[in-house]
Amino acid sequence: GAYDNRAAIERLNGMDVPVLLVWADGDPITGRAERFLRTIFKNVAPPVTVEAGHFIQEDAGEEVAGHILKWMS
């Protein structure tokens, strides 16, 4: 998977599109990688953090949807 991940990062790094990254404050997996993942994208919106665990869409789906709608408008 490391090769595929590097290829994906290279591809994403070359894209100039707006990006919204929503983070769960209690995610033990991706929480540690937030700073690194933000460096992959050129046009990242300010940080959005919600109170949730690893399954953010299940723990805080409505809140995440609200952040997405606000960002899109």
PDB file of N, H, CA, C and O in Angstrom:
ATOM      1  N   GLY A   1       0.790  -1.197   0.000  1.00  0.00           N
ATOM      2  CA  GLY A   1       0.000   0.000   0.000  1.00  0.00           C
ATOM      3  C   GLY A   1       0.831   1.259   0.000  1.00  0.00           C
ATOM      4  O   GLY A   1       0.331   2.319  -0.376  1.00  0.00           O
ATOM      5  N   ALA A   2       2.098   1.179   0.414  1.00  0.00           N
ATOM      6  H   ALA A   2       2.503   0.317   0.720  1.00  0.00           H
ATOM      7  CA  ALA A   2       2.914   2.390   0.499  1.00  0.00           C
ATOM      8  C   ALA A   2       3.097   3.029  -0.878  1.00  0.00           C
ATOM      9  O   ALA A   2       3.022   4.251  -1.005  1.00  0.00           O
ATOM     10  N   TYR A   3       3.334   2.219  -1.902  1.00  0.00           N
ATOM     11  H   TYR A   3       3.395   1.226  -1.799  1.00  0.00           H
ATOM     12  CA  TYR A   3       3.498   2.762  -3.255  1.00  0.00           C
ATOM     13  C   TYR A   3       2.231   3.477  -3.693  1.00  0.00           C
ATOM     14  O   TYR A   3       2.289   4.594  -4.208  1.00  0.00           O
ATOM     15  N   ASP A   4       1.091   2.838  -3.489  1.00  0.00           N
ATOM     16  H   ASP A   4       1.044   1.931  -3.071  1.00  0.00           H
ATOM     17  CA  ASP A   4      -0.180   3.447  -3.888  1.00  0.00           C
ATOM     18  C   ASP A   4      -0.432   4.745  -3.133  1.00  0.00           C
ATOM     19  O   ASP A   4      -0.928   5.716  -3.705  1.00  0.00           O
ATOM     20  N   ASN A   5      -0.090   4.761  -1.847  1.00  0.00           N
ATOM     21  H   ASN A   5       0.313   3.972  -1.383  1.00  0.00           H
ATOM     22  CA  ASN A   5      -0.265   5.987  -1.062  1.00  0.00           C
ATOM     23  C   ASN A   5       0.619   7.110  -1.586  1.00  0.00           C
ATOM     24  O   ASN A   5       0.170   8.251  -1.698  1.00  0.00           O
ATOM     25  N   ARG A   6       1.867   6.800  -1.906  1.00  0.00           N
ATOM     26  H   ARG A   6       2.232   5.874  -1.815  1.00  0.00           H
ATOM     27  CA  ARG A   6       2.760   7.839  -2.447  1.00  0.00           C
ATOM     28  C   ARG A   6       2.257   8.353  -3.786  1.00  0.00           C
ATOM     29  O   ARG A   6       2.324   9.552  -4.053  1.00  0.00           O
ATOM     30  N   ALA A   7       1.759   7.464  -4.627  1.00  0.00           N
ATOM     31  H   ALA A   7       1.705   6.490  -4.411  1.00  0.00           H
ATOM     32  CA  ALA A   7       1.214   7.870  -5.926  1.00  0.00           C
ATOM     33  C   ALA A   7      -0.010   8.763  -5.737  1.00  0.00           C
ATOM     34  O   ALA A   7      -0.172   9.758  -6.443  1.00  0.00           O
ATOM     35  N   ALA A   8      -0.864   8.410  -4.791  1.00  0.00           N
ATOM     36  H   ALA A   8      -0.732   7.602  -4.217  1.00  0.00           H
ATOM     37  CA  ALA A   8      -2.058   9.220  -4.522  1.00  0.00           C
ATOM     38  C   ALA A   8      -1.666  10.599  -3.995  1.00  0.00           C
ATOM     39  O   ALA A   8      -2.236  11.608  -4.412  1.00  0.00           O
ATOM     40  N   ILE A   9      -0.704  10.648  -3.087  1.00  0.00           N
ATOM     41  H   ILE A   9      -0.242   9.829  -2.748  1.00  0.00           H
ATOM     42  CA  ILE A   9      -0.253  11.925  -2.534  1.00  0.00           C
ATOM     43  C   ILE A   9       0.324  12.804  -3.639  1.00  0.00           C
ATOM     44  O   ILE A   9       0.042  14.001  -3.695  1.00  0.00           O
ATOM     45  N   GLU A  10       1.120  12.219  -4.506  1.00  0.00           N
ATOM     46  H   GLU A  10       1.349  11.247  -4.461  1.00  0.00           H
ATOM     47  CA  GLU A  10       1.700  12.977  -5.615  1.00  0.00           C
ATOM     48  C   GLU A  10       0.598  13.552  -6.509  1.00  0.00           C
ATOM     49  O   GLU A  10       0.660  14.713  -6.915  1.00  0.00           O
ATOM     50  N   ARG A  11      -0.382  12.753  -6.803  1.00  0.00           N
ATOM     51  H   ARG A  11      -0.433  11.810  -6.473  1.00  0.00           H
ATOM     52  CA  ARG A  11      -1.499  13.205  -7.659  1.00  0.00           C
ATOM     53  C   ARG A  11      -2.311  14.307  -6.984  1.00  0.00           C
ATOM     54  O   ARG A  11      -2.626  15.322  -7.605  1.00  0.00           O
ATOM     55  N   LEU A  12      -2.646  14.106  -5.717  1.00  0.00           N
ATOM     56  H   LEU A  12      -2.390  13.281  -5.212  1.00  0.00           H
ATOM     57  CA  LEU A  12      -3.422  15.103  -4.977  1.00  0.00           C
ATOM     58  C   LEU A  12      -2.644  16.401  -4.817  1.00  0.00           C
ATOM     59  O   LEU A  12      -3.222  17.487  -4.875  1.00  0.00           O
ATOM     60  N   ASN A  13      -1.344  16.291  -4.617  1.00  0.00           N
ATOM     61  H   ASN A  13      -0.875  15.409  -4.571  1.00  0.00           H
ATOM     62  CA  ASN A  13      -0.497  17.470  -4.448  1.00  0.00           C
ATOM     63  C   ASN A  13      -0.463  18.324  -5.698  1.00  0.00           C
ATOM     64  O   ASN A  13      -0.265  19.536  -5.612  1.00  0.00           O
ATOM     65  N   GLY A  14      -0.652  17.717  -6.852  1.00  0.00           N
ATOM     66  H   GLY A  14      -0.813  16.732  -6.922  1.00  0.00           H
ATOM     67  CA  GLY A  14      -0.626  18.452  -8.111  1.00  0.00           C
ATOM     68  C   GLY A  14      -1.947  19.099  -8.467  1.00  0.00           C
ATOM     69  O   GLY A  14      -2.013  19.881  -9.415  1.00  0.00           O
ATOM     70  N   MET A  15      -2.994  18.793  -7.733  1.00  0.00           N
ATOM     71  H   MET A  15      -2.940  18.158  -6.963  1.00  0.00           H
ATOM     72  CA  MET A  15      -4.308  19.346  -8.040  1.00  0.00           C
ATOM     73  C   MET A  15      -4.494  20.696  -7.338  1.00  0.00           C
ATOM     74  O   MET A  15      -4.093  20.866  -6.187  1.00  0.00           O
ATOM     75  N   ASP A  16      -5.099  21.641  -8.039  1.00  0.00           N
ATOM     76  H   ASP A  16      -5.424  21.502  -8.974  1.00  0.00           H
ATOM     77  CA  ASP A  16      -5.370  22.948  -7.446  1.00  0.00           C
ATOM     78  C   ASP A  16      -6.884  23.140  -7.366  1.00  0.00           C
ATOM     79  O   ASP A  16      -7.471  23.900  -8.136  1.00  0.00           O
ATOM     80  N   VAL A  17      -7.492  22.447  -6.434  1.00  0.00           N
ATOM     81  H   VAL A  17      -7.016  21.830  -5.808  1.00  0.00           H
ATOM     82  CA  VAL A  17      -8.941  22.516  -6.220  1.00  0.00           C
ATOM     83  C   VAL A  17      -9.183  22.842  -4.743  1.00  0.00           C
ATOM     84  O   VAL A  17      -8.358  22.501  -3.895  1.00  0.00           O
ATOM     85  N   PRO A  18     -10.294  23.490  -4.431  1.00  0.00           N
ATOM     86  CA  PRO A  18     -10.590  23.763  -3.022  1.00  0.00           C
ATOM     87  C   PRO A  18     -10.861  22.471  -2.260  1.00  0.00           C
ATOM     88  O   PRO A  18     -11.505  21.555  -2.773  1.00  0.00           O
ATOM     89  N   VAL A  19     -10.362  22.411  -1.029  1.00  0.00           N
ATOM     90  H   VAL A  19      -9.840  23.155  -0.612  1.00  0.00           H
ATOM     91  CA  VAL A  19     -10.486  21.199  -0.227  1.00  0.00           C
ATOM     92  C   VAL A  19     -10.946  21.571   1.183  1.00  0.00           C
ATOM     93  O   VAL A  19     -10.411  22.490   1.801  1.00  0.00           O
ATOM     94  N   LEU A  20     -11.930  20.853   1.671  1.00  0.00           N
ATOM     95  H   LEU A  20     -12.365  20.106   1.169  1.00  0.00           H
ATOM     96  CA  LEU A  20     -12.362  20.982   3.057  1.00  0.00           C
ATOM     97  C   LEU A  20     -12.056  19.671   3.759  1.00  0.00           C
ATOM     98  O   LEU A  20     -12.576  18.620   3.382  1.00  0.00           O
ATOM     99  N   LEU A  21     -11.216  19.733   4.773  1.00  0.00           N
ATOM    100  H   LEU A  21     -10.794  20.587   5.078  1.00  0.00           H
ATOM    101  CA  LEU A  21     -10.907  18.549   5.573  1.00  0.00           C
ATOM    102  C   LEU A  21     -11.581  18.721   6.925  1.00  0.00           C
ATOM    103  O   LEU A  21     -11.302  19.676   7.650  1.00  0.00           O
ATOM    104  N   VAL A  22     -12.461  17.800   7.258  1.00  0.00           N
ATOM    105  H   VAL A  22     -12.688  17.024   6.670  1.00  0.00           H
ATOM    106  CA  VAL A  22     -13.153  17.828   8.539  1.00  0.00           C
ATOM    107  C   VAL A  22     -12.559  16.730   9.401  1.00  0.00           C
ATOM    108  O   VAL A  22     -12.480  15.573   8.987  1.00  0.00           O
ATOM    109  N   TRP A  23     -12.140  17.104  10.617  1.00  0.00           N
ATOM    110  H   TRP A  23     -12.204  18.043  10.954  1.00  0.00           H
ATOM    111  CA  TRP A  23     -11.460  16.170  11.506  1.00  0.00           C
ATOM    112  C   TRP A  23     -12.284  15.859  12.731  1.00  0.00           C
ATOM    113  O   TRP A  23     -12.999  16.716  13.249  1.00  0.00           O
ATOM    114  N   ALA A  24     -12.180  14.640  13.185  1.00  0.00           N
ATOM    115  H   ALA A  24     -11.599  13.944  12.764  1.00  0.00           H
ATOM    116  CA  ALA A  24     -12.793  14.232  14.442  1.00  0.00           C
ATOM    117  C   ALA A  24     -11.749  14.364  15.545  1.00  0.00           C
ATOM    118  O   ALA A  24     -10.656  13.807  15.447  1.00  0.00           O
ATOM    119  N   ASP A  25     -12.093  15.096  16.584  1.00  0.00           N
ATOM    120  H   ASP A  25     -12.982  15.548  16.664  1.00  0.00           H
ATOM    121  CA  ASP A  25     -11.121  15.321  17.652  1.00  0.00           C
ATOM    122  C   ASP A  25     -10.736  14.049  18.403  1.00  0.00           C
ATOM    123  O   ASP A  25      -9.693  14.005  19.055  1.00  0.00           O
ATOM    124  N   GLY A  26     -11.575  13.011  18.316  1.00  0.00           N
ATOM    125  H   GLY A  26     -12.422  13.047  17.786  1.00  0.00           H
ATOM    126  CA  GLY A  26     -11.282  11.777  19.025  1.00  0.00           C
ATOM    127  C   GLY A  26     -10.859  10.627  18.135  1.00  0.00           C
ATOM    128  O   GLY A  26     -10.932   9.470  18.547  1.00  0.00           O
ATOM    129  N   ASP A  27     -10.415  10.927  16.911  1.00  0.00           N
ATOM    130  H   ASP A  27     -10.356  11.868  16.576  1.00  0.00           H
ATOM    131  CA  ASP A  27     -10.022   9.854  15.991  1.00  0.00           C
ATOM    132  C   ASP A  27      -8.592   9.415  16.284  1.00  0.00           C
ATOM    133  O   ASP A  27      -7.653  10.179  16.059  1.00  0.00           O
ATOM    134  N   PRO A  28      -8.414   8.191  16.785  1.00  0.00           N
ATOM    135  CA  PRO A  28      -7.070   7.728  17.116  1.00  0.00           C
ATOM    136  C   PRO A  28      -6.234   7.361  15.894  1.00  0.00           C
ATOM    137  O   PRO A  28      -5.028   7.148  16.023  1.00  0.00           O
ATOM    138  N   ILE A  29      -6.837   7.284  14.728  1.00  0.00           N
ATOM    139  H   ILE A  29      -7.816   7.457  14.624  1.00  0.00           H
ATOM    140  CA  ILE A  29      -6.110   6.864  13.532  1.00  0.00           C
ATOM    141  C   ILE A  29      -5.663   8.074  12.710  1.00  0.00           C
ATOM    142  O   ILE A  29      -4.464   8.282  12.524  1.00  0.00           O
ATOM    143  N   THR A  30      -6.602   8.862  12.221  1.00  0.00           N
ATOM    144  H   THR A  30      -7.576   8.693  12.372  1.00  0.00           H
ATOM    145  CA  THR A  30      -6.218   9.996  11.362  1.00  0.00           C
ATOM    146  C   THR A  30      -5.861  11.246  12.152  1.00  0.00           C
ATOM    147  O   THR A  30      -5.236  12.157  11.609  1.00  0.00           O
ATOM    148  N   GLY A  31      -6.243  11.306  13.414  1.00  0.00           N
ATOM    149  H   GLY A  31      -6.751  10.566  13.854  1.00  0.00           H
ATOM    150  CA  GLY A  31      -5.960  12.496  14.214  1.00  0.00           C
ATOM    151  C   GLY A  31      -4.490  12.857  14.258  1.00  0.00           C
ATOM    152  O   GLY A  31      -4.133  14.034  14.196  1.00  0.00           O
ATOM    153  N   ARG A  32      -3.646  11.866  14.364  1.00  0.00           N
ATOM    154  H   ARG A  32      -3.936  10.910  14.415  1.00  0.00           H
ATOM    155  CA  ARG A  32      -2.194  12.115  14.429  1.00  0.00           C
ATOM    156  C   ARG A  32      -1.629  12.584  13.096  1.00  0.00           C
ATOM    157  O   ARG A  32      -0.557  13.188  13.057  1.00  0.00           O
ATOM    158  N   ALA A  33      -2.334  12.315  12.007  1.00  0.00           N
ATOM    159  H   ALA A  33      -3.205  11.825  12.038  1.00  0.00           H
ATOM    160  CA  ALA A  33      -1.815  12.641  10.670  1.00  0.00           C
ATOM    161  C   ALA A  33      -2.341  13.958  10.119  1.00  0.00           C
ATOM    162  O   ALA A  33      -2.009  14.329   8.993  1.00  0.00           O
ATOM    163  N   GLU A  34      -3.160  14.673  10.894  1.00  0.00           N
ATOM    164  H   GLU A  34      -3.429  14.371  11.809  1.00  0.00           H
ATOM    165  CA  GLU A  34      -3.793  15.884  10.369  1.00  0.00           C
ATOM    166  C   GLU A  34      -2.784  16.870   9.786  1.00  0.00           C
ATOM    167  O   GLU A  34      -2.959  17.328   8.657  1.00  0.00           O
ATOM    168  N   ARG A  35      -1.763  17.196  10.511  1.00  0.00           N
ATOM    169  H   ARG A  35      -1.620  16.824  11.428  1.00  0.00           H
ATOM    170  CA  ARG A  35      -0.789  18.189  10.043  1.00  0.00           C
ATOM    171  C   ARG A  35      -0.169  17.752   8.711  1.00  0.00           C
ATOM    172  O   ARG A  35      -0.058  18.556   7.786  1.00  0.00           O
ATOM    173  N   PHE A  36       0.231  16.489   8.614  1.00  0.00           N
ATOM    174  H   PHE A  36       0.141  15.836   9.366  1.00  0.00           H
ATOM    175  CA  PHE A  36       0.808  15.986   7.371  1.00  0.00           C
ATOM    176  C   PHE A  36      -0.203  16.018   6.230  1.00  0.00           C
ATOM    177  O   PHE A  36       0.115  16.478   5.133  1.00  0.00           O
ATOM    178  N   LEU A  37      -1.417  15.533   6.479  1.00  0.00           N
ATOM    179  H   LEU A  37      -1.675  15.160   7.369  1.00  0.00           H
ATOM    180  CA  LEU A  37      -2.423  15.475   5.417  1.00  0.00           C
ATOM    181  C   LEU A  37      -2.759  16.865   4.877  1.00  0.00           C
ATOM    182  O   LEU A  37      -3.056  17.012   3.691  1.00  0.00           O
ATOM    183  N   ARG A  38      -2.714  17.882   5.733  1.00  0.00           N
ATOM    184  H   ARG A  38      -2.473  17.763   6.696  1.00  0.00           H
ATOM    185  CA  ARG A  38      -2.983  19.239   5.273  1.00  0.00           C
ATOM    186  C   ARG A  38      -1.916  19.719   4.278  1.00  0.00           C
ATOM    187  O   ARG A  38      -2.206  20.567   3.434  1.00  0.00           O
ATOM    188  N   THR A  39      -0.709  19.198   4.362  1.00  0.00           N
ATOM    189  H   THR A  39      -0.473  18.509   5.048  1.00  0.00           H
ATOM    190  CA  THR A  39       0.356  19.628   3.460  1.00  0.00           C
ATOM    191  C   THR A  39       0.196  19.060   2.053  1.00  0.00           C
ATOM    192  O   THR A  39       0.836  19.537   1.117  1.00  0.00           O
ATOM    193  N   ILE A  40      -0.644  18.056   1.897  1.00  0.00           N
ATOM    194  H   ILE A  40      -1.164  17.668   2.658  1.00  0.00           H
ATOM    195  CA  ILE A  40      -0.822  17.409   0.595  1.00  0.00           C
ATOM    196  C   ILE A  40      -1.555  18.315  -0.384  1.00  0.00           C
ATOM    197  O   ILE A  40      -1.289  18.283  -1.585  1.00  0.00           O
ATOM    198  N   PHE A  41      -2.472  19.119   0.126  1.00  0.00           N
ATOM    199  H   PHE A  41      -2.689  19.145   1.102  1.00  0.00           H
ATOM    200  CA  PHE A  41      -3.346  19.913  -0.735  1.00  0.00           C
ATOM    201  C   PHE A  41      -2.875  21.363  -0.817  1.00  0.00           C
ATOM    202  O   PHE A  41      -2.365  21.916   0.157  1.00  0.00           O
ATOM    203  N   LYS A  42      -3.053  21.969  -1.990  1.00  0.00           N
ATOM    204  H   LYS A  42      -3.468  21.519  -2.781  1.00  0.00           H
ATOM    205  CA  LYS A  42      -2.630  23.350  -2.200  1.00  0.00           C
ATOM    206  C   LYS A  42      -3.630  24.359  -1.644  1.00  0.00           C
ATOM    207  O   LYS A  42      -3.236  25.420  -1.160  1.00  0.00           O
ATOM    208  N   ASN A  43      -4.897  24.042  -1.708  1.00  0.00           N
ATOM    209  H   ASN A  43      -5.218  23.180  -2.101  1.00  0.00           H
ATOM    210  CA  ASN A  43      -5.944  25.015  -1.420  1.00  0.00           C
ATOM    211  C   ASN A  43      -6.879  24.483  -0.331  1.00  0.00           C
ATOM    212  O   ASN A  43      -8.041  24.177  -0.596  1.00  0.00           O
ATOM    213  N   VAL A  44      -6.357  24.378   0.899  1.00  0.00           N
ATOM    214  H   VAL A  44      -5.413  24.627   1.114  1.00  0.00           H
ATOM    215  CA  VAL A  44      -7.123  23.801   2.000  1.00  0.00           C
ATOM    216  C   VAL A  44      -7.801  24.911   2.800  1.00  0.00           C
ATOM    217  O   VAL A  44      -7.178  25.913   3.150  1.00  0.00           O
ATOM    218  N   ALA A  45      -9.072  24.714   3.078  1.00  0.00           N
ATOM    219  H   ALA A  45      -9.578  23.900   2.793  1.00  0.00           H
ATOM    220  CA  ALA A  45      -9.832  25.653   3.906  1.00  0.00           C
ATOM    221  C   ALA A  45      -9.307  25.595   5.343  1.00  0.00           C
ATOM    222  O   ALA A  45      -8.623  24.642   5.717  1.00  0.00           O
ATOM    223  N   PRO A  46      -9.625  26.609   6.144  1.00  0.00           N
ATOM    224  CA  PRO A  46      -9.234  26.567   7.563  1.00  0.00           C
ATOM    225  C   PRO A  46      -9.752  25.301   8.238  1.00  0.00           C
ATOM    226  O   PRO A  46     -10.763  24.741   7.814  1.00  0.00           O
ATOM    227  N   PRO A  47      -9.069  24.851   9.279  1.00  0.00           N
ATOM    228  CA  PRO A  47      -9.425  23.589   9.941  1.00  0.00           C
ATOM    229  C   PRO A  47     -10.857  23.581  10.480  1.00  0.00           C
ATOM    230  O   PRO A  47     -11.353  24.587  10.988  1.00  0.00           O
ATOM    231  N   VAL A  48     -11.497  22.442  10.358  1.00  0.00           N
ATOM    232  H   VAL A  48     -11.095  21.625   9.945  1.00  0.00           H
ATOM    233  CA  VAL A  48     -12.812  22.199  10.957  1.00  0.00           C
ATOM    234  C   VAL A  48     -12.680  20.928  11.780  1.00  0.00           C
ATOM    235  O   VAL A  48     -12.325  19.872  11.256  1.00  0.00           O
ATOM    236  N   THR A  49     -12.967  21.037  13.065  1.00  0.00           N
ATOM    237  H   THR A  49     -13.255  21.894  13.490  1.00  0.00           H
ATOM    238  CA  THR A  49     -12.883  19.882  13.947  1.00  0.00           C
ATOM    239  C   THR A  49     -14.232  19.683  14.623  1.00  0.00           C
ATOM    240  O   THR A  49     -14.843  20.638  15.101  1.00  0.00           O
ATOM    241  N   VAL A  50     -14.685  18.451  14.660  1.00  0.00           N
ATOM    242  H   VAL A  50     -14.188  17.675  14.272  1.00  0.00           H
ATOM    243  CA  VAL A  50     -15.939  18.124  15.327  1.00  0.00           C
ATOM    244  C   VAL A  50     -15.670  17.098  16.422  1.00  0.00           C
ATOM    245  O   VAL A  50     -14.665  16.388  16.398  1.00  0.00           O
ATOM    246  N   GLU A  51     -16.583  17.038  17.375  1.00  0.00           N
ATOM    247  H   GLU A  51     -17.400  17.615  17.394  1.00  0.00           H
ATOM    248  CA  GLU A  51     -16.461  16.089  18.466  1.00  0.00           C
ATOM    249  C   GLU A  51     -16.994  14.739  17.998  1.00  0.00           C
ATOM    250  O   GLU A  51     -18.204  14.528  17.919  1.00  0.00           O
ATOM    251  N   ALA A  52     -16.078  13.836  17.691  1.00  0.00           N
ATOM    252  H   ALA A  52     -15.095  14.007  17.755  1.00  0.00           H
ATOM    253  CA  ALA A  52     -16.457  12.529  17.158  1.00  0.00           C
ATOM    254  C   ALA A  52     -15.273  11.579  17.289  1.00  0.00           C
ATOM    255  O   ALA A  52     -14.174  11.975  17.679  1.00  0.00           O
ATOM    256  N   GLY A  53     -15.524  10.326  16.955  1.00  0.00           N
ATOM    257  H   GLY A  53     -16.417  10.005  16.639  1.00  0.00           H
ATOM    258  CA  GLY A  53     -14.476   9.311  16.942  1.00  0.00           C
ATOM    259  C   GLY A  53     -14.057   9.019  15.510  1.00  0.00           C
ATOM    260  O   GLY A  53     -14.208   9.869  14.632  1.00  0.00           O
ATOM    261  N   HIS A  54     -13.534   7.832  15.271  1.00  0.00           N
ATOM    262  H   HIS A  54     -13.412   7.142  15.984  1.00  0.00           H
ATOM    263  CA  HIS A  54     -13.025   7.484  13.948  1.00  0.00           C
ATOM    264  C   HIS A  54     -14.124   7.468  12.884  1.00  0.00           C
ATOM    265  O   HIS A  54     -13.868   7.812  11.730  1.00  0.00           O
ATOM    266  N   PHE A  55     -15.331   7.077  13.254  1.00  0.00           N
ATOM    267  H   PHE A  55     -15.539   6.797  14.191  1.00  0.00           H
ATOM    268  CA  PHE A  55     -16.428   7.027  12.287  1.00  0.00           C
ATOM    269  C   PHE A  55     -17.215   8.329  12.348  1.00  0.00           C
ATOM    270  O   PHE A  55     -18.352   8.374  12.816  1.00  0.00           O
ATOM    271  N   ILE A  56     -16.580   9.372  11.867  1.00  0.00           N
ATOM    272  H   ILE A  56     -15.655   9.336  11.486  1.00  0.00           H
ATOM    273  CA  ILE A  56     -17.098  10.732  11.978  1.00  0.00           C
ATOM    274  C   ILE A  56     -18.491  10.879  11.364  1.00  0.00           C
ATOM    275  O   ILE A  56     -19.333  11.596  11.905  1.00  0.00           O
ATOM    276  N   GLN A  57     -18.736  10.211  10.246  1.00  0.00           N
ATOM    277  H   GLN A  57     -18.052   9.628   9.806  1.00  0.00           H
ATOM    278  CA  GLN A  57     -20.038  10.336   9.585  1.00  0.00           C
ATOM    279  C   GLN A  57     -21.147   9.747  10.428  1.00  0.00           C
ATOM    280  O   GLN A  57     -22.294  10.181  10.321  1.00  0.00           O
ATOM    281  N   GLU A  58     -20.837   8.767  11.267  1.00  0.00           N
ATOM    282  H   GLU A  58     -19.905   8.414  11.354  1.00  0.00           H
ATOM    283  CA  GLU A  58     -21.840   8.169  12.143  1.00  0.00           C
ATOM    284  C   GLU A  58     -21.974   8.942  13.453  1.00  0.00           C
ATOM    285  O   GLU A  58     -23.074   9.085  13.988  1.00  0.00           O
ATOM    286  N   ASP A  59     -20.858   9.435  13.961  1.00  0.00           N
ATOM    287  H   ASP A  59     -19.965   9.319  13.526  1.00  0.00           H
ATOM    288  CA  ASP A  59     -20.861  10.139  15.237  1.00  0.00           C
ATOM    289  C   ASP A  59     -21.376  11.571  15.137  1.00  0.00           C
ATOM    290  O   ASP A  59     -21.999  12.072  16.073  1.00  0.00           O
ATOM    291  N   ALA A  60     -21.123  12.230  14.014  1.00  0.00           N
ATOM    292  H   ALA A  60     -20.617  11.823  13.253  1.00  0.00           H
ATOM    293  CA  ALA A  60     -21.461  13.655  13.892  1.00  0.00           C
ATOM    294  C   ALA A  60     -21.879  14.014  12.471  1.00  0.00           C
ATOM    295  O   ALA A  60     -21.513  15.072  11.959  1.00  0.00           O
ATOM    296  N   GLY A  61     -22.642  13.135  11.839  1.00  0.00           N
ATOM    297  H   GLY A  61     -22.939  12.275  12.255  1.00  0.00           H
ATOM    298  CA  GLY A  61     -23.024  13.327  10.441  1.00  0.00           C
ATOM    299  C   GLY A  61     -23.702  14.652  10.146  1.00  0.00           C
ATOM    300  O   GLY A  61     -23.359  15.316   9.168  1.00  0.00           O
ATOM    301  N   GLU A  62     -24.659  15.049  10.977  1.00  0.00           N
ATOM    302  H   GLU A  62     -24.937  14.510  11.772  1.00  0.00           H
ATOM    303  CA  GLU A  62     -25.376  16.299  10.737  1.00  0.00           C
ATOM    304  C   GLU A  62     -24.452  17.510  10.887  1.00  0.00           C
ATOM    305  O   GLU A  62     -24.544  18.467  10.119  1.00  0.00           O
ATOM    306  N   GLU A  63     -23.568  17.460  11.875  1.00  0.00           N
ATOM    307  H   GLU A  63     -23.493  16.683  12.499  1.00  0.00           H
ATOM    308  CA  GLU A  63     -22.631  18.561  12.076  1.00  0.00           C
ATOM    309  C   GLU A  63     -21.668  18.670  10.892  1.00  0.00           C
ATOM    310  O   GLU A  63     -21.392  19.770  10.412  1.00  0.00           O
ATOM    311  N   VAL A  64     -21.165  17.546  10.429  1.00  0.00           N
ATOM    312  H   VAL A  64     -21.389  16.652  10.818  1.00  0.00           H
ATOM    313  CA  VAL A  64     -20.271  17.535   9.274  1.00  0.00           C
ATOM    314  C   VAL A  64     -20.989  18.091   8.051  1.00  0.00           C
ATOM    315  O   VAL A  64     -20.429  18.905   7.317  1.00  0.00           O
ATOM    316  N   ALA A  65     -22.232  17.653   7.828  1.00  0.00           N
ATOM    317  H   ALA A  65     -22.688  16.992   8.424  1.00  0.00           H
ATOM    318  CA  ALA A  65     -23.012  18.149   6.695  1.00  0.00           C
ATOM    319  C   ALA A  65     -23.189  19.659   6.780  1.00  0.00           C
ATOM    320  O   ALA A  65     -23.115  20.352   5.765  1.00  0.00           O
ATOM    321  N   GLY A  66     -23.422  20.169   7.974  1.00  0.00           N
ATOM    322  H   GLY A  66     -23.482  19.606   8.798  1.00  0.00           H
ATOM    323  CA  GLY A  66     -23.560  21.610   8.155  1.00  0.00           C
ATOM    324  C   GLY A  66     -22.291  22.354   7.777  1.00  0.00           C
ATOM    325  O   GLY A  66     -22.356  23.408   7.144  1.00  0.00           O
ATOM    326  N   HIS A  67     -21.133  21.817   8.160  1.00  0.00           N
ATOM    327  H   HIS A  67     -21.080  20.961   8.674  1.00  0.00           H
ATOM    328  CA  HIS A  67     -19.852  22.441   7.801  1.00  0.00           C
ATOM    329  C   HIS A  67     -19.643  22.414   6.282  1.00  0.00           C
ATOM    330  O   HIS A  67     -19.147  23.379   5.700  1.00  0.00           O
ATOM    331  N   ILE A  68     -20.021  21.317   5.657  1.00  0.00           N
ATOM    332  H   ILE A  68     -20.424  20.533   6.129  1.00  0.00           H
ATOM    333  CA  ILE A  68     -19.874  21.204   4.202  1.00  0.00           C
ATOM    334  C   ILE A  68     -20.786  22.207   3.496  1.00  0.00           C
ATOM    335  O   ILE A  68     -20.349  22.882   2.563  1.00  0.00           O
ATOM    336  N   LEU A  69     -22.025  22.314   3.919  1.00  0.00           N
ATOM    337  H   LEU A  69     -22.380  21.766   4.677  1.00  0.00           H
ATOM    338  CA  LEU A  69     -22.950  23.257   3.298  1.00  0.00           C
ATOM    339  C   LEU A  69     -22.460  24.691   3.470  1.00  0.00           C
ATOM    340  O   LEU A  69     -22.521  25.486   2.532  1.00  0.00           O
ATOM    341  N   LYS A  70     -21.978  25.023   4.658  1.00  0.00           N
ATOM    342  H   LYS A  70     -21.929  24.378   5.420  1.00  0.00           H
ATOM    343  CA  LYS A  70     -21.445  26.372   4.901  1.00  0.00           C
ATOM    344  C   LYS A  70     -20.242  26.652   4.011  1.00  0.00           C
ATOM    345  O   LYS A  70     -20.122  27.745   3.457  1.00  0.00           O
ATOM    346  N   TRP A  71     -19.365  25.689   3.872  1.00  0.00           N
ATOM    347  H   TRP A  71     -19.463  24.802   4.322  1.00  0.00           H
ATOM    348  CA  TRP A  71     -18.156  25.832   3.054  1.00  0.00           C
ATOM    349  C   TRP A  71     -18.513  26.000   1.566  1.00  0.00           C
ATOM    350  O   TRP A  71     -17.859  26.751   0.844  1.00  0.00           O
ATOM    351  N   MET A  72     -19.545  25.301   1.131  1.00  0.00           N
ATOM    352  H   MET A  72     -20.077  24.690   1.718  1.00  0.00           H
ATOM    353  CA  MET A  72     -19.931  25.348  -0.284  1.00  0.00           C
ATOM    354  C   MET A  72     -20.628  26.657  -0.656  1.00  0.00           C
ATOM    355  O   MET A  72     -20.641  27.038  -1.826  1.00  0.00           O
ATOM    356  N   SER A  73     -21.201  27.339   0.317  1.00  0.00           N
ATOM    357  H   SER A  73     -21.190  27.030   1.268  1.00  0.00           H
ATOM    358  CA  SER A  73     -21.945  28.564  -0.018  1.00  0.00           C
ATOM    359  C   SER A  73     -21.075  29.785  -0.082  1.00  0.00           C
ATOM    360  O   SER A  73     -21.567  30.880  -0.353  1.00  0.00           O
TER     361      SER A  73
END
